[in-house]
């Protein structure tokens, strides 16, 4: 029996290959549109569907144990493990390190520097987004594996990670772990305002994050976790020649994750400044954020004045505030070089406060261990403390002057009421010898001229303290000697003096 085929089914079967070919042609055309830029334009990619292109340079120490076969096994295992962990989010390509970089990676990866010219750095990157340096050398009975990342988008050279490997057959796995440790995901800042920012993770449409039903959640290294802290930066693009650097990392600013909405990540902006990211976007500015991965357990903060002199600030206290107990915890005091070292006792991400005396001078968000040393420009409080000391001295003199004038006034009026005019005249001469209001104001003006700060806000506070002292001077120090002289003259002429009722002994008491 022969099966019958309808005409509609026959047309569908005959046109199916045509549709497949057309669909394949459309996808290929769209891929070319995304991949190849127009003449004179930069390459554009879809941010959420662009996997990381990671180039890994593996440098092996020239020893009999670490031969060419070892390098081949390490490269093969790096590729295999990277695909097992995250097949879609990145493309990892390990290579043998160029000869010119061999000794630089093996000897001192901390001191590694990149070419100054941007075209030379792009030449080393090739078509990759990230370049990770991996060094393997003999260390006692085992091996030492070090790694460091250079991110081409942000042009940030990350910290150095070091790991110990005891067996040569595990070097491939250890080298992959070194790559994973050095790799830092990046995100693009979509919106920003005061205290809040919204970012989108790169390759967010390709990376599979941890699922709620996973018994053991596995997070790929390309995924930005809720516990991660990011450092934001601003990148200037276009052909406009600028006097400033193309990329500016926002110092003392960190983004901590608060929640997620789809592929958007809501972040809290922790910063020393009010609005470091700004609120407006620009065609010539791109805002990014890169995940910080601490490589050490401590960070040394070098505090100096925020003026041109940059003098070290010694004796300044650094506090960490416990949010649960709302209590400040003293972490240390800066030494004669202005340095203080903090550790990760209270977490990797800490918001520190700098105080000198009772005044908070600075608020510093810090990822402890991401940098070995950081410079902290802090408002020098020495001029303000000197101003407070001088003003306190002037206030003491002012209170003493007011009290002595009141005592003399009471005694003179008592003598006038008792008819002891010669004694009243003698006390009145002593009152005239006291500093007058004009003389005291000249002293205030002289001290104010000596206390000048380069910081406008600090100078405004100092001027405000002197203004308050002048207000008190005008209010409580008047020309009392003229009034008393008039009362004494009228009393001698036999006329009743004003205020003589104080002669009943009340003033004397």
C-alpha positions in Angstrom: 0.0 0.0 0.0 1.4 3.4 -1.0 1.0 6.3 1.3 -0.6 9.4 -0.2 1.0 12.9 0.2 -1.2 16.0 0.0 -0.1 19.0 -2.1 0.2 21.2 1.0 2.5 18.8 2.8 4.5 18.4 -0.4 5.0 22.2 -0.7 6.0 22.4 3.0 8.6 19.6 2.5 10.0 21.2 -0.7 10.2 24.7 0.7 11.8 23.6 4.1 15.4 23.6 2.8 14.9 27.0 1.3 13.7 28.4 4.6 16.7 26.9 6.4 19.1 28.3 3.9 17.4 31.8 4.2 17.5 31.6 8.0 21.1 30.7 8.0 21.9 33.5 5.6 20.0 36.0 7.8 21.9 34.9 10.9 25.2 35.0 9.1 24.4 38.5 7.8 23.4 39.7 11.3 26.6 38.2 12.7 28.7 40.1 10.2 26.8 43.3 11.0 27.6 42.8 14.7 31.2 41.7 14.2 32.7 43.9 11.4 32.5 47.6 11.9 32.0 50.2 9.2 35.0 52.0 7.7 36.4 54.5 10.2 34.2 53.3 13.0 35.0 51.4 16.2 33.9 47.8 16.6 30.5 47.6 18.3 29.3 44.6 20.2 26.1 43.6 22.0 27.1 44.0 25.6 25.0 41.2 27.1 25.7 38.7 24.3 29.5 39.3 23.9 31.5 36.6 25.7 34.9 37.5 27.2 37.9 36.8 25.0 40.6 35.9 27.4 44.2 35.4 26.3 46.5 33.6 28.8 50.3 33.8 28.6 51.9 30.9 30.4 55.5 31.4 31.4 57.4 28.3 32.6 60.8 28.4 34.3 63.6 26.9 32.2 64.2 23.7 34.1 64.5 20.1 33.0 61.2 19.3 34.8 59.2 22.0 33.1 59.7 21.1 29.4 57.6 21.7 26.3 55.4 18.8 27.1 54.4 20.3 30.4 53.4 23.5 28.7 51.2 21.6 26.3 49.5 19.7 29.1 48.9 23.0 31.1 47.3 24.7 28.1 45.1 21.8 27.3 43.8 21.5 30.8 43.2 25.3 31.1 41.0 25.1 28.0 39.2 22.0 29.2 38.4 23.3 32.7 37.3 26.7 31.4 34.8 25.1 29.2 33.5 22.8 31.9 33.0 25.8 34.3 31.5 28.2 31.8 31.1 27.3 28.1 29.3 30.4 26.9 30.6 33.3 29.0 34.2 33.3 28.0 36.6 32.0 25.4 40.0 31.2 27.1 43.0 30.9 24.8 46.3 29.9 26.5 49.5 30.6 24.7 53.2 30.3 25.3 54.5 33.7 26.5 56.6 35.8 24.1 60.3 35.7 24.8 60.4 39.4 25.7 57.9 38.8 28.5 59.3 35.5 29.9 61.6 36.9 32.5 59.4 39.8 33.4 56.6 37.5 34.4 58.7 35.0 36.3 61.0 37.3 38.2 58.7 40.0 39.6 55.1 40.0 38.5 54.3 42.8 41.0 56.6 45.2 39.2 55.2 44.3 35.7 54.5 47.4 33.6 52.7 47.6 30.3 53.7 49.7 27.2 52.9 53.4 27.6 51.3 53.8 24.2 47.8 52.6 23.7 48.5 51.1 20.3 51.3 49.0 21.8 49.0 47.6 24.5 46.3 46.8 21.9 49.0 45.0 19.9 49.7 42.7 22.8 46.0 42.1 23.4 45.2 41.3 19.8 41.5 40.5 19.6 41.2 39.6 23.3 39.5 41.6 26.0 41.7 40.4 28.8 45.3 39.3 29.1 46.2 37.1 32.1 49.8 36.5 32.9 50.6 33.1 34.5 54.1 32.2 35.8 55.2 28.8 37.0 58.5 28.2 38.6 60.2 25.9 41.1 59.7 26.6 44.7 61.4 24.3 47.2 59.9 20.8 46.9 57.0 22.1 44.8 56.1 24.9 42.4 54.9 28.5 42.7 52.1 29.6 40.4 51.4 33.4 40.1 48.9 35.2 38.0 47.8 38.8 37.2 45.2 40.2 34.9 45.2 43.1 32.5 41.7 44.2 31.4 41.7 45.9 28.0 38.3 47.6 28.5 39.2 49.4 31.7 43.0 49.2 31.3 43.4 48.1 34.9 46.3 45.9 35.9 45.0 43.8 38.7 46.7 42.5 41.9 49.1 39.5 41.9 47.8 36.1 43.1 50.1 33.4 44.3 49.4 29.7 44.9 51.5 26.7 45.8 51.4 23.4 43.9 53.2 20.3 45.2 52.9 18.0 42.3 53.8 18.5 38.7 50.8 16.6 37.3 48.5 19.1 39.1 50.1 22.2 37.5 47.4 22.4 34.8 44.6 22.5 37.3 46.5 24.9 39.5 47.2 27.2 36.5 43.5 27.3 35.7 42.8 28.2 39.3 45.3 31.0 38.9 43.5 32.2 35.8 40.2 32.0 37.7 41.6 33.9 40.7 42.9 36.8 38.5 39.8 37.1 36.3 37.6 40.1 37.2 34.2 40.5 35.6 33.1 43.9 34.5 29.8 45.7 34.2 28.5 48.8 32.3 26.9 51.5 34.4 23.4 52.2 32.9 22.1 54.8 35.3 23.6 56.6 38.3 22.4 59.2 40.8 23.2 60.3 44.3 23.9 57.1 46.3 22.5 54.6 43.7 23.6 53.1 40.4 22.3 50.5 38.0 24.8 48.3 36.1 24.6 45.5 33.5 27.0 42.6 33.7 28.9 41.7 30.5 27.6 38.6 28.8 24.6 38.5 31.1 22.6 36.8 28.4 25.1 34.0 28.1 26.3 33.4 31.7 24.3 30.9 33.7 24.4 32.0 37.3 23.5 29.8 40.4 20.0 28.4 40.3 17.7 28.3 43.4 17.1 24.5 43.0 20.9 23.7 42.9 21.9 21.6 45.9 25.5 22.9 45.6 25.4 26.3 43.8 28.2 26.6 41.3 29.1 30.1 40.3 31.2 30.6 37.2 34.1 33.2 37.5 32.4 35.4 34.9 29.3 35.9 37.0 29.1 38.9 39.4 27.9 37.6 42.7 25.9 39.6 45.3 28.8 39.6 47.7 31.1 41.3 45.1 32.3 44.9 45.4 33.1 46.9 42.3 35.3 49.9 41.6 33.7 52.3 39.1 35.6 54.2 36.4 34.9 56.7 33.5 36.4 56.1 30.1 36.6 58.9 27.5 36.1 57.8 23.9 36.1 59.5 20.5 38.7 61.4 18.6 38.7 64.5 20.7 42.1 65.2 22.1 41.9 65.7 25.9 44.5 66.9 28.4 43.3 64.3 30.9 43.8 60.5 30.9 41.4 58.5 28.8 40.4 56.4 31.8 39.8 57.8 35.3 39.3 55.3 38.2 37.1 56.9 40.8 39.2 56.9 44.0 37.5 56.0 47.3 34.3 54.9 45.6 32.9 51.4 45.7 29.7 49.8 44.4 28.0 47.2 46.7 25.2 45.1 45.3 21.7 45.5 46.8 19.4 43.6 44.4 18.7 42.4 40.9 16.0 43.1 38.4 16.4 40.8 35.4 19.8 41.4 34.0 20.1 44.7 35.8 22.0 44.9 39.1 21.0 47.6 41.6 24.0 49.0 43.5 24.7 51.3 46.4 27.4 53.9 45.8 29.8 54.2 48.7 32.0 57.2 48.2 34.0 59.9 49.8 32.3 62.3 47.4 28.7 63.2 46.9 28.0 62.2 43.3 31.2 60.6 41.8 29.5 59.0 38.8 27.3 62.0 37.9 23.8 61.7 36.7 24.1 62.5 33.0 25.4 60.3 30.3 27.6 61.4 27.4 28.5 60.0 24.0 32.2 60.7 24.8 32.0 59.0 28.2 31.5 55.4 29.1 31.1 54.3 32.7 32.2 50.9 33.8 32.7 48.9 37.0 35.1 46.1 37.6 34.9 43.5 40.4 37.6 43.8 43.0 39.4 40.6 44.2 41.7 41.1 47.2 45.0 39.3 46.9 46.4 40.2 50.3 45.0 40.5 53.8 46.0 44.1 54.6 46.1 47.5 53.1 48.3 50.4 54.2 46.6 53.8 54.0 49.0 56.8 53.5 47.2 60.0 54.7 48.5 63.4 53.6 47.0 66.9 53.4 44.8 67.6 50.4 46.7 70.8 49.5 49.8 71.3 47.3 52.2 70.5 50.1 50.8 67.0 50.7 52.3 66.8 54.2 52.0 63.5 56.0 49.3 63.6 58.7 50.4 61.9 61.9 48.3 61.2 65.0 45.0 60.9 63.0 42.6 58.1 64.2 41.0 55.6 61.8 37.7 54.1 62.9 35.4 51.3 61.7 31.7 51.6 62.7 29.9 48.4 63.7 26.5 48.8 62.0 24.8 46.4 64.4 26.1 47.9 67.6 26.5 51.4 66.1 29.8 51.7 67.9 33.1 53.1 66.5 36.0 50.7 66.7 39.5 52.2 66.6 41.6 50.4 64.0 44.8 52.5 64.4 46.5 55.8 64.5 48.7 57.2 61.7 52.4 57.3 62.4 54.9 60.0 61.6 54.7 59.1 58.0 50.9 59.4 58.0 50.6 55.6 57.5 48.1 53.2 59.2 47.6 49.5 58.2 44.1 47.9 58.3 43.2 44.2 58.0 40.2 42.1 57.1 39.1 41.5 60.6 35.8 43.3 60.0 35.4 42.1 56.4 37.0 42.8 53.0 34.8 45.8 52.3 34.9 48.4 55.1 33.8 52.0 55.4 36.4 53.8 57.4 36.2 57.2 59.2 39.2 59.5 59.9 39.0 61.7 63.0 41.3 64.2 64.6 40.0 65.1 68.0 36.2 65.0 68.0 35.7 65.9 64.3 35.2 63.4 61.5 37.4 64.6 58.6 36.9 61.9 55.9 34.8 58.9 55.0 36.7 56.3 53.1 35.2 53.1 51.5 37.9 50.6 51.0 38.3 47.0 49.8 41.0 45.7 52.1 43.6 43.8 50.3 42.8 44.9 46.7 45.7 47.5 46.9 48.8 47.1 49.0 49.1 50.9 49.6 46.6 53.7 48.9 47.0 57.4 49.1 44.3 59.2 51.1 44.1 63.0 50.7 42.6 64.2 54.0 41.7 67.7 55.1 44.5 68.9 57.3 43.0 69.8 60.7 46.0 71.5 62.1 44.9 75.0 61.2 41.4 74.5 62.5 42.8 73.1 65.8 45.2 76.0 66.1 42.3 78.4 65.4 40.2 76.7 68.1 43.0 77.0 70.5 43.5 80.7 69.8 39.8 81.4 69.9 39.5 79.5 73.2 42.3 81.7 74.6 40.6 84.8 73.3 37.3 83.7 74.8 39.0 83.2 78.2 40.4 86.7 77.9 37.0 88.0 76.9 35.2 86.4 79.8 37.9 87.7 82.2 37.5 91.2 80.7 33.7 91.1 81.1 33.9 89.9 84.7 36.4 92.5 85.7 34.4 95.3 84.1 31.3 94.2 86.0 33.1 94.0 89.3 34.6 97.5 88.8 31.2 98.9 87.8 29.6 97.5 90.9 32.4 98.8 93.2 32.4 102.2 91.6 28.6 102.6 91.9 28.8 101.5 95.5 31.5 104.1 96.3 29.4 106.8 94.5 26.3 105.8 96.5 28.4 105.9 99.8 29.7 109.4 98.9 33.3 108.1 98.6 34.0 110.1 95.4 37.9 109.9 95.6 37.7 106.1 95.9 35.3 105.9 93.0 37.6 108.1 90.9 40.6 105.7 91.7 38.6 102.7 90.7 37.4 104.4 87.5 41.0 105.0 86.5 41.7 101.3 86.9 38.7 100.5 84.8 40.0 102.7 82.0 43.3 100.8 82.0 41.5 97.6 81.0 41.5 96.7 77.2 38.8 98.5 75.3 36.5 96.9 72.8 38.5 98.5 69.9 41.7 97.1 71.3 40.3 93.6 71.7 38.8 93.7 68.2 42.3 94.6 66.8 43.7 91.4 68.5 40.9 89.3 66.9 41.7 90.8 63.5 45.4 90.1 63.8 44.9 86.5 64.8 42.4 85.9 62.0 44.9 87.2 59.4 47.5 84.7 60.7 45.1 81.7 60.3 44.5 81.1 56.6 43.6 77.8 55.0 43.8 76.7 51.4 40.5 74.9 51.8 37.6 77.3 51.3 35.2 75.3 53.5 37.7 75.1 56.3 38.4 78.8 56.0 34.7 79.5 56.2 34.5 77.6 59.5 37.4 79.5 60.9 35.9 82.9 59.8 32.6 81.8 61.4 34.3 81.2 64.8 35.9 84.7 64.7 32.6 86.3 63.7 30.8 84.7 66.6 33.5 86.1 69.0 33.0 89.6 67.5 29.3 89.3 68.0 29.8 88.5 71.7 32.2 91.4 72.0 29.7 93.9 70.6 27.0 92.6 72.9 28.8 92.5 76.2 31.6 95.1 76.0 30.3 98.6 75.8 31.7 102.0 76.8 30.9 101.7 80.5 33.6 104.0 81.7 31.9 107.0 80.1 28.6 106.2 81.9 30.3 105.8 85.2 32.3 109.1 84.8 29.0 110.9 84.1 27.4 109.3 87.2 30.4 110.4 89.3 30.3 113.9 88.0 26.6 114.3 88.8 27.1 112.9 92.3 29.8 115.4 93.0 27.6 118.2 91.9 25.0 117.1 94.4 22.5 115.7 91.8 21.2 112.1 92.4 23.1 109.7 90.2 21.4 107.1 88.1 21.9 103.6 89.5 22.8 104.9 92.9 20.1 102.7 94.4 22.8 100.0 94.1 24.5 101.7 97.1 22.2 99.8 99.5 24.9 97.1 99.6 23.3 94.8 97.1 26.0 95.5 94.5 28.8 95.1 97.0 27.4 91.8 98.1 
